[in-house]
Amino acid sequence: MTPELTALALAGLLQAVQFHLFAIPANLELGTGYTSGPRDRPPSRELSTLTGRLQRAMNNHFEGLILFTLAVVVVTLGNQSTQVTQSAAWAYLAARILYIPAYAFGWRPWRSVIWAVGFFATLTMILASLI
């Protein structure tokens, strides 16, 4: 397996970890009656600030994972794996790991800086595969 695919697999596992980091407190705060139901109405109480941030961080990773997956597929199927693409893949994963506490604890401006590292690492992979 290429390093880029390994980073993608680990990013997928990170997404599962993020889901649990959000889902457990959300179930405790909203109750399983609401979270296991169809959610046709807004919850009767709001999520705590931390749980809301964990949800937004998780959703942000879903969004970033789409572009990162595309980059890994392009690099892998194009047989374009290089030290640059491998480093960028690990930079993306490291950024996504750091993004969780950065978002959860409101690190400003570091949350945005960390997000940008992951985003530009992904773009680097795509651009490097075209060269």
N, C-alpha and C positions, 0 to 999 in steps of 0.2 A: 504494500500500500504506500502511496506517495505521502510525503509529509503534509501536503495540502489536504488530502483525504482524511488523514489522521486528525488534523485540526478541525475538519468539518464534523467528523464523528464526535469529537470531544465537545464541539459547539452544540451539537444535538443533545448530548448528555447535560451540558450546562443549561440548555433550555428546560430540560426536565427538572433540574434542580431549582431553577427559577420558578417553575410552576408550583413546586412544593413550598418554596419560600413564601409565595403569595397565597396559595390555596389553604394552607393550614390556618393562618391567622384570619383569612376571610371567612372560613367556616366557623371559627370561634366567634368572630364579631357579628356575623350576619345570621348565624344559625343554619343548620343543615336543612331545615324546612324550606328556607329560601334558596340556598345554593343548590339543592338537589331538585328544585322545582323548575318550571318552564320560564321563570323570570319575566312574566308578562307585565309586571309592574315594577317600579323602582323599589329598592329595599326600604324597609321602614326606618332603618338607621344607616348612617354613612360609615364607610370604612375609616379607620384611623388614618392619620397622615402617613405613617410608615407603611401600612398595608396598601394604601393607595399608590404610594411611590413604588412599592415592589410590583404592583400590577402594571404600572406604566413602564417600568424597566423591563418587565417580561414582554410586554407588547412591543416595546422598542426593539428587543432582540429578535422577535418574530420578523419584524420588518427588515432588520439588518441581515438576518440569516438568509433571506431570499436573495439578496444581491451577492452575499458571500458564497452561497451555494452555486449561483451562476458563475462566479469567478473560478471556483474550484473545478466545476465541470469544464469550463473553457480551457483552463490550464491543463487539466488531466487528459481530456479527449484530444486536445491539440498537441499533446506530448510536449508541452512548453514549460515543464517544471524546471526551475532554476533556483539558485541560491536566493535571488531576489523574491521570487514568488513564494518560496518556502518561508523566508523571513517575514514576508508580509502576512502570510497565513497565521504564523505564530503571534505576530503583532496584533492581528485582529482578535484572536482568542484571548490574549492577555488583556486587551482593551475591554472586551466584553466581560471578563471576570471582574476587572476593576470598576466597571460601570455600575455594577450592582450596589456596592456600598456607596459609590459616589452619588448615585441617584437617591438611595435610601436615606442617606444622611445629609443630603442637600449640599454637597461640596461645590461651591461656586468659585471660580468659573471652571473648576476641574472636571465636573461632569461633562461639560460641553467639549473640553479639550480631549478627554478620554474618548468620547463619542467620535470626534473628528479623527483621532488616530485610527480607530477601527474602520471608519468610512474610507479614509484615504489609503489605508492598507489594502482594502478590497479593490479600490480603483487601480492601485498599483499593480495588483495581480492581473486585472483585465488588460491594462495597457501593456504590461510586460509580455503577455501572451500574444499580443499583436505585432510585436517587434521581431 
